[in-house]
Amino acid sequence: MTKQLYYDSAYTIEWKTVVSGVLEKEDGIYAVLEETAFYPHGGGQPCDTGTIDGIRVLDVVKEEEMILHKVESRPAETAVLCRLDWDRRFDHMQQHSGQHLLSAICLRIIGAPTLSFHLGEEYATIDVELPELTTERMAELEREVNRHIYLNHEITSYFVTGEEAASLPLVKQPTVSSGIRIVETKDVEYNACGGTHVSSTGEIGMIKLLKAERQKGNTRIYFLCGFRTLREFNENQRILNALALKFNTGKDEILSRFEKMEQEQKQLQQELAALKEINDRYLLQELVSQAEGGSVAHVFEDKSLRDLQNLATKLAAEHGKTVLFAGAGEGKVVLAYGGDGGFSCGSFFKEHLGAFNGKGGGSDKLAQAGFGSSEEALAFYEFAKQVLSER
């Protein structure tokens, strides 16, 4: 059985101990220590990392009463010096204690118990039993949870029996009947929990609620605590400063500048669409004048598939012709038909595309296909042009 030092103190960073065993598994080497401060995965909290005699600890898992430390290589000595990655540990402590406080305030203010907790690398989440969380209630939660941070409630942990646990106002009664660890946030809540926590709510620093979204009939709240909140603020400030500099304005005017840009963009798009319509008319007239028989064929170097489809559909509908366009740049071919019957664009593609490694299809009036290369697209185009000219 491994003695778990993080239960005595979450602030243990360095300690000496003995390697009591080494296991070689398919996925790597695992060291067993007589004493460990490395917290294993569990309760929504990721594991700690660090070193054992300078050897990196990659993962920490609990198997029954043993804590297994996945290491880069087998320790050479039995007596070892262990060091914890303190920045990672303290971050987890801030997030986990912040979650306890946030969950308690959610229950107190809106009567929503927490269903699950996840501590990710970028942010943490809780799922609460609530169909919807309005922006106003979310702001109220944020203010209240930060007020309790500033009150600096003491956070302690201790073990109790099943009978003692039953007498406490726990958020949720544990399933085990002995060796129950309680994390108490004074004047806030009692919670059965095996994770690592700060010693007072003041060490959480600050909690920022990022967003809330519906999740299977409940609400998922995304949040940051402590140094993560500071990093988020600094990153947002960097972006705001860059935008203010770009627009040569104060940050309060950035949104209005974007609104003005959107209006200008819409106007430009309308003007561009009108000019494009005029240009298409001239282009269609030129293509019709150059047509041979009942079909029109042309290769474009830079038009998109959408433009090819629009042009082909317009020309076929207005002049009743078979229209074949190729887009050399994208390796696309489009076929449109404006007649009353006797020919199907989709059937033509289905019959011949395979021989040119093309993929696509369509209806009787319009079909499109893509090819692995421009060469294959142009080869199919020349083939189709020859066949259509002979109809």
Summary of the structure (lengths in Angstrom):
residues: 391
radius of gyration: 33.6
end to end distance: 85.9
largest distance: 95.4
contacts: 1215
relative contact order: 0.07
helix: 40%
strand: 32%
